[in-house]
Amino acid sequence: MDILSRLGRLFAVPTTHVRKHRCVDCGATSTPDEGCPDCGGELEEAVETVPCSYWGEYH
């Protein structure tokens, strides 16, 4: 690895993955037990990458 890629990893914002259930038709999110609250359509599982708000005790 070169020095620029190492520095990029060091200063990158940590991320986490969040699972949501999103409607195929309108894009609204809901719990998997219910249907879509807006249009009553089917839900599919979607995984989103979101930045962490807390970096931990060593950052």
N, C-alpha and C positions, 0 to 999 in steps of 0.2 A: 504494500500500500504506500502511496506517496503521502507527503505531509499534508497536502490540501484535503485529501479525503479523510485523513485522521482528524484534522481540525473540524471538518464538516460534521463528523459523527459526534465530536465532543460538544459542539455548540448547538446541535439539533434539539428541537423541542421534543420531549418524550411523548409518545402517543399510546393510545389503548384502543381496543376494538370493542364496539358496542353492538349488540344484536337488537334489532327492531323488527317488528312485523309491519310491513307496508302493503297498502292496497295496490293491486295491479292496475285498477282502473283510474283512481283519482290521486293516489300517492299519499293518502292520510295514514298515520301510524296508529296502531291499536294493540291490545293484548291478543295473544294467540287463541284464547278461548272464545272471544267475541268475533263477529264479523266486522266489516268496515263500518265505523260509526256514521260516515257521511253518505255513502251510496249503497252499502250492503254487499259490496263486491268481495272477491277472494283476497286473502292475505298471503304474502310470501315473505320468507325470512330474508332480511337484508343485514349485512354486516358493514358498519361504518367505522372509519378510522377517525378518532377525535383526539385533539391534544389534551394532555393531562394538565390539570390546574396545580398540582403539587408535585414537585420533582423529587422529594425524598430528603432524608436528613443529610446526605453527602453532597448535595448540589446547592 
